[in-house]
């Protein structure tokens, strides 16, 4: 099939695309408010330890599987053992369910870009956001528009679409993030904001923080749903897995920190609670932008930045599903892109409506949107990652030796993969339930 032969045109394109997948709403929208809710710097320390010593392992597993088997997620699992095929499909179900709520947020971002671009700003963003998100037609249309914009790139193929999109959007994203961070550092709350981020108060540490940090780390690194495996399958033969894994982790963390540096000084300059929650990006931040000098331009840059971050992640989610449909159903790339888009559209519309006419419809006491978020982030991601680690550690002979050139790395990873990580993940899963 066309897909098997696809390959990134350079190592840097591979790194940019995987960073594009990892860096998304998870870094800019979720990380700062989770950090705000969990005591700031002490959460950061916990998160950094987890990401550097725990998450690197499943991340390298996905990259390694991609490099070794050069296939889509389901075919890879099937080749390791035909009995593992359902677990491969579970990853694909996860990667289709995530955009169903993620793209709703993408639709909100498009709306905010428009209101900042046209300088049509409401006086009260809290009222505006709740009125807008509870509408029936507009948020659904914008979710579909975001979906179509995202689907266009995987539809165009690995080099002609995905690689080009990432190579253009990611550098622009980074420049915008640096510009806004520097701007935030000139504000009066800069010192307090940095203090909040970088001065840990260890008395605030608690067990829950480990679980939250792990869930956030898996989500932000796009682990446990086959996206990294899929991108890894397009990598060149001589790519070093460990180096690529750490490069990805370092870039993702730097960007999450820059997002904090951009957000917390603004938050402290206006005496807002740093733990303002998910509404931080859509109510608190725009409200504050409106009070700052150059309000329309800073707000516009902020939402374009969120747009680039979310679309490059969305592309990777869709590609993991599209690539699987191409191989397993023998569909063309175009037909696969269409089918993936249809599936996402069907579920994302009720997810969008769960802020309005479907707000009383609950699944396990949660709205459709919250249920999708909870199901994927708290249950499916840790479960898929656990399966991935057990499969690589116990069912593929000498997996670590095959993917690492260095004997010491292979030995350390083998121990982590076989024993430590599965225990941690089982603990996380049980706590989530
Ligand atoms: N890593 C992305 C973020 O931090 O926003 C989210 C994500 C991307 C989840 C790709 C799943 C995925 F397949």
Boltz pocket constraint, residues with backbone or C-beta under 6 A from the ligand:
constraints:
  - pocket:
      binder: B
      contacts: [[A, 21], [A, 22], [A, 23], [A, 24], [A, 25], [A, 26], [A, 27], [A, 95], [A, 98], [A, 218], [A, 219], [A, 220], [A, 221], [A, 222], [A, 225], [A, 227], [A, 309], [A, 313], [A, 314], [A, 316], [A, 317]]
      max_distance: 6.0
